[in-house]
């Protein structure tokens, strides 16, 4: 009698085992490739921030924007100040969503625009529903009457302007500083993060780099200039 050709049980098990091994090898590679794409998209955002910052400086006598500006009738943060210099940036979104808040607090809506959100950031950790991905250097963004000029920054190419942060706040401080964790940097791209510098350029930096970490054993003060090099405006 003629026998029909067919796979044996052993052969099927071998094929399944090979497929499982290949999947175990390739899935992490695919995940890494996806994260690399998100990192590149995030870096593109940071470069937009840098370009917008340089254009802002030209319009405002080379004076950096404040992290937060408040008057008797309205308040806003740096995201609103940079919107006019970013393609597709529009504060009209704020008034479309909520006319009252859109007039008094447009920054609550501007931070939701795509170029202010890192694609690798976790869903909002803020109970108010914000989803912001970047914070302004707390020591570069001084308050009213105490703004910082580009000339006052010792080495703009080594001083952070914007960096990826853990929470949905407007400013950033170095790693491992005491206090509110929302203001801390977050290394969410291959143990590193993207940063925009005070001269407008942007790049990825390793999260373990000592220049973005507060020195161990040194008391932290929110008033003093930071000891982490990349946040120090004076460059000391």
N, C-alpha and C positions, 0 to 999 in steps of 0.2 A: 504493500500500500504506500502511496505517496504522502509524505508528511508535509504539512504547511509550515513555512518558515515563520518563526516568531521569537521574540525576546524571552529569555528565561528570567525568572524572578531575580536571580543573582545579577544579571546584566542590568535590569531595571534599577536595582538598588545601587549599583555602581554609578549609573548615570545620575541618579538623584543625589548621591553623595558628591559627585563632581560639581553639579550645579550649586549645591549648598556651599561648597568650599569657594567657588568662584563668587557667589553672592556675598559671602562673608568678607572676601577680599575687596570687592568692587564697591560695595555700599559706602564704606567710609571714604573711599576716594571720591565718589559722587557727592557725598555730604561736604567734603572739604572743598570741592569745586564750587558748589553752591555758595558756601560761606565766602569763598574768594570773590565771587561775583558780587555778593552783598558788600564786601569790604571795598571793592572798587566803586560801587555805587555811592557808598558813604563818603569815600574820598572825593568823588565828584562834587558832592554837596559841600564838603569843606573847602574845595577850591572856589566854588561859587561864593561862599561866605568871604573868602579872602579877596576875591575880585571886587565884591560889593564894598568891603571895608576900605579898600584903596580908593574907590570912587567917592565914598563918603568922606574920607580924609581930604581929598582934593576940594570938595565943596565946603568943608568946615575948617579951613585953615590948618589942616594937618592935626586936628584934635580928635581923639578917639571918642566914640559915642559912650554915653553913660550906660551902665547896666540897667538902670531903672530911672525913669523920669516921671515926676509926679507934680501936678498942679492942683488948684482948687477944683477943677472941673474934669480933668482927665489924667490918666496914668498909662504909661507904656514902658516896654523894655526894648532892648537892643534889636530884637527881631523886627519890630515895626520900623525902626530907623533904617534898617538895611533893605527892607522890602522894595523901595523904589529903584534900587540898583540891581535887583535880581530879576532875570527874565521870568515873566509870568507872575511876578509878585503883585499882589493886589489886596489892599486893606478893605475893599468893598465887601469881601466875604464876611467880615465881622458884622457889618450892619445888616447884611442879608440874613444872617443867622439870628441875631438878637440886636435890635436897633439901639436899645439902651446901653448894653454892655459894649456894643460895637463902637459907641462914641466915647464911653468912659474908660474902657479897658480893651482896646483893640489887640493887645498882645496875647490875650487869652485865646484868640482865634488864629493869629498869625503863626503861632507855634505849631499849629496843626498842618500847615502847608508842607508838602512833600520834601522840600529842600531843607526843612528844619527837623526832619525825622530820619534817624538812622534805620535802615531796613533790618538790621540785626537786633535792634532794641526790643526788649520784652514789652508786652502790652502795658499800658499805663500803670504805674505803681502809685499814682496819686489818686486820692479818693474823689477829687474833683473832675477826673477824667482827662486831664492833659496827657499829651503824648509827645513830649519834647525830647530831642536826642542830644542837644549840644548846650554847653554853658560857656559864659564869657568869663575870662580871667578876673577873679574878684579884685585883684590889685591893679589891674590895668583900667578897669571900668570904675573910676572914682565918681563921687557924687557931684551935685551942683556946686559951682564955685571952686571945685578942686579937680577939674578935668586934667587929663594927661595929654600932652602933645607928642607927636612922633619923635621930635627932637629930644624929648626927655627920656625916651627909652634907650638904654645903653646899647643893646644889640637886638634890634627888632627881628632879625632872622633867627634868634635863639629864644625869643620871648613868646610864650603862648598867648594867643588871643581867644580862640575857641577850642574846646575839647569835648570829647564824648563824656557824658555824665550818667550816673546811676538813676537819678530821679528826674522829675519834671519841673525843675527850677531854672532860674535865669542865669545863674553863675556857677562857676566851678572852682574847686580848691584841690590841692594835691592829694594823692593817695594817702590813706591811713591817718587822716587828720581826725582828731576827736570831734564829737558833736554829730550833727545831722548827716546821716549817710547819703541823703539825696544829693548833696553837693559834691560828693566824691567822684573821681574819674572812674570809668568802667572800661576794663580791657576786654572788649567783646569780639575782637577780631584776631583770632589765633594768638591769644594772650597778649594782644597789643591794642592800640587805639589810634584813630586818626586825629590829627590836630591841625588847626590853622594858626599860623604865626602872625606876629604883629607887623610883618612886612608883606603879608598877603599870601605867601606860599603855604602849601599844605603837604603833609606826609604822615606815614604810619610810624609809630614809635613803640618799642617793646614796653609792656607794662611793668617790667622789672627794672627798667632803667632808673638808676638812682636819681636822675635829674627831675623825675616826676613823683618821687616819693619823699615824704617828710622824714627827716632824720630820726632814727629810733632814739628814744630817750630825751628828746628835746621838747620842751613845753610849747604848746601851740597857742598863738594869739591871733585872733581875727583882725587885729589892728596892725600888727607889725607886718613888714614885707616878708614873704615866705622864704624859707631857707632852701626849698626845692628850686634848683637853678632855672628851669624853664618858666617858672611863674614870677621870677624876680625881675621887676621892671628896671631896676637900677643896675642889674647885671653883676652884683657883688657876690 
